[in-house]
C-alpha cells in the first residue's frame, strides 16, 4: 500500500530539482535539434503535486520511486517526416530506455505520437553528477502540430478518462472519431502541399541559374 501523503511531502521537497532538470532538458533538446534545419518547439515540466498524487492513486502498482513520469518533455515538429529527423538527433544525443510509437493501426484513427521512455542525460554531460540517470529522467513525446492538436483537444480530455468515454453518447464518440480522421488528413495534406511547393521553388531557382544566351 502506497503512503500517498508521504509521497506528496517527498515530492514537494524534491520537485524544485526536477523543475531544474526539466529546464536543462529543454535547453539540451533545443541544442540537439537545432542542426536539423526544421521547425520545432520544445517544452518540459515537472509534475504538479496534485497530478503526481492522482497518478499514484491511479497506478497503484507503482511506488513513488518507480513512477515513470515525474517530469515530461515534448517535441513538436511541423510535418510527419520531421518526426524521424528529430528522433535521429535525439537518439544520438540522449539516453533512453524504450521507444514506443503510439499508432492506432491502418484501419483505425486515434492518438498518434512517439514516446521515448526514461530519457536522461548521457555520461558525457557535465550535469550528470547533479542529475544521475537512476533518479532523473523524463518521458518524451515527439509529434506533429496536428497530432498535438488532437492530443490536446481529445486524448488528454476524453480518452485518458475511461469513465468519461463510457459515459459519452455513441453519436458524440463517433463525431470525435470523425474529427480525428479529419485532423490526420490535414496533417498529411499539409506535408504534401509543402513538398509540392518546395519542388516548384527548386525548379524555379534552377531556371534562374541557367545561363542566358547573349543577344546578337
Secondary structure, 3 states (H helix, E strand, C coil): CCCHHHHHHHHHHHHHHHHHHHHHHHHHHHHHHHCCCCCEEEEEEECCHHHHHHHHHHCCCCCCCCCCCCEEEEEEECCHHHHHHHHHHHHHHCECCEEEEECCCCCCCCCCEEEEEEEECCCCCHHHCCCCCCCCCEEEEEEEHHHHHHHHHHHHHHHCCHHHHHHCCHHHHHHHHHHHHHHHHHHHHHHHHHHHHHHHHHHHHHHHHCCCCCCC
